[in-house]
Amino acid sequence: MAVVLTVEALTDVVAQVLVRHGMSPGNARIVAAVVVAAERDGSRSHGLLRLPGYVATLKSGWVDGTAVPDVVDAAPGLVATDARNGFAQVALAASRTVLEAKARAAGIAALAIRNSHHFAALWPDVEPFAASGFVALAVVNVRSRIVVWGAKRKLLGTNPMAFACPRPGAPPLVWDQASSVVAQGEVLLAATERRPVAPGIGVDAQGAPSVDPRAILDGGAMMPFADHKGSAIAFMVEILAAALTGGRFGFEDRSAAFPGAQTSNAGQCIIVIEPSRTAGNAFGTRVEALIAQLLASGVSRLPGEHRYARRRRALADGIAIAERDHAAVMALLEA
Amino acid sequence: MAVVLTVEALTDVVAQVLVRHGMSPGNARIVAAVVVAAERDGSRSHGLLRLPGYVATLKSGWVDGTAVPDVVDAAPGLVATDARNGFAQVALAASRTVLEAKARAAGIAALAIRNSHHFAALWPDVEPFAASGFVALAVVNVRSRIVVWGAKRKLLGTNPMAFACPRPGAPPLVWDQASSVVAQGEVLLAATERRPVAPGIGVDAQGAPSVDPRAILDGGAMMPFADHKGSAIAFMVEILAAALTGGRFGFEDRSAAFPGAQTSNAGQCIIVIEPSRTAGNAFGTRVEALIAQLLASGVSRLPGEHRYARRRRALADGIAIAERDHAAVMALLEA
């Protein structure tokens, strides 16, 4: 049995839950849209599954749901935004117009967000830039979760990177990947469904390889992808998202002092490039030429394509939510 | 038995070899410095081992060793350089001053190089920016060499990415990694030394897994690291280095029409960020705080550290070159 809701109706419900637990209505709409975008696109690990985490974090007092970001014009190509201990998506929304204007004027611009909480997928942050014709790259650091290649204990976060490239007449090509073998959300999903994860993903509190998602999440750690290569990416993300923005490193996380808190107060960096300044009008044609070759080489699915297919179905037929999951959302309205 | 040469003496010899085979003296100095930097730093796969490839490519007529790059001020944050079918390092050298000036003024700037040949390691391109206080990220695309995750035949190049971060009072932290499991240079080195490579690195011409470096290089292909994750990075590099710059994609390589040619005519993108505009004066202190934690977590070697150790020895004691390898270099002076 499933409850079927439109994207708008589900966004309303999620926003109500967030307001119920301390968010301002405007901020709640922004965060709800990101949660529902993940659910809509079949990205379950970042969809409604996360809502109890948002609520618990708001209730803990660790994040400020009413924060008004402070957007500073730092340089002709830089925007520096203090999220004021609020959600990163709210800071991004407040900075988007000035960032795009800078990227149009300078050809490239970056947004440095600090003092922010990012608890969602990263692709919703870059897709809109590509939909507006920009190439976009985003990184976020989070609390310590992975054991860097060659190290003995966890230090860097699962630090994701996302990339988006516009296509003429088609939705952007977008990828989003953690620096760990799998995203932490996948381990959370496995824990919720009480099933083991694949080998090689994580270790337990003693540092021994484990397929038990709870052992990995509770005191254990996750492994970087491709050993030193994922570690190098995670390090770069920590520099760009925290050192460069003036944000906190993953190891500086203080959420443990706020029982229930599940987010990290960290940073985010987004680089946006206007392709026509160097590629001229040919950029779109060139991207399509590459895509045609990718498909001809046997690739069955382009980055983001699976999400777009799910999205089309959700927009046409609504989002089907298991009755138990829907009840859990509604219960958060009363909690 | 080994011949020991100073960095300067070896650079002179390599530059002479390059001039002997058609490079202009100024261009030859630039490329020789990069070849010797790799040899000096113990990065053998990109050192003297590559010199016969440079010579063969110059002799084939595929690359123009006398090219004078065309540097265009494309936007307040963008430099667009046509390498004019010359080596990418020559184009970078011609663009460096304007790129750094833009990064200082705008806070961020990018260099888009097209119509260029990159046959060296990528870290020498970013390290100097970090030595000047910038954070730098570089990508290069090369001819088709990897089979994208889920595809049936090779399409994207081993498309490396390099990252450099300045440190106060210490050489920059620098990493440089291919999108393949190992760099193609490692497979070349194994072929030269007639030893097998590790499993999982490549496939033969029939698409079957192979540990024979010659089978991988001759008609075979290399595998992306971490399956879809390395594939996603290689795709991003192809967009940034080729589509964005107006350069050629790896699959558009026409070097086969020039027997002996070993380079790709492709593109490169370098993004340079001035950290003080968003991080203030604290950037260096923050980077050191992260490094202290990395070391405390058990990491035995920081990115680039092994190269710096080799470099110190080479600068103090000279570069030791096996007699046979030295004879091969000298033979290229006569060839």
Interface residues (C-beta under 8 A of the other chain):
Chain A: A74 A75 P76 G77 L78 A80 A105 A106 G107 I108 A109 A110 A112 V135 L137 V147 V148 G150 A151 K152 R153 K154 L155 F163 C165 L173 W175 Q177 V181 F225 A226 H228 K229 G230 A232 F235 M236 E238 I239 L240 A242 A243 L244 T245 G246 F249 F251 I271 I273 E274 P275 R277 T278 A279 G280 A282 F283 R286 V287 A289 L290 Q293 L294 S297 G298 V299 S300 R301 P303
Chain B: A74 A75 P76 G77 L78 A80 A105 A106 G107 I108 A109 A110 A112 V135 L137 V147 V148 G150 A151 K152 R153 K154 L155 F163 C165 L173 W175 Q177 V181 F225 A226 H228 K229 G230 A232 F235 M236 E238 I239 L240 A242 A243 L244 T245 G246 F249 F251 I271 I273 E274 P275 R277 T278 A279 G280 A282 F283 R286 V287 A289 L290 Q293 L294 S297 G298 V299 S300 R301 P303
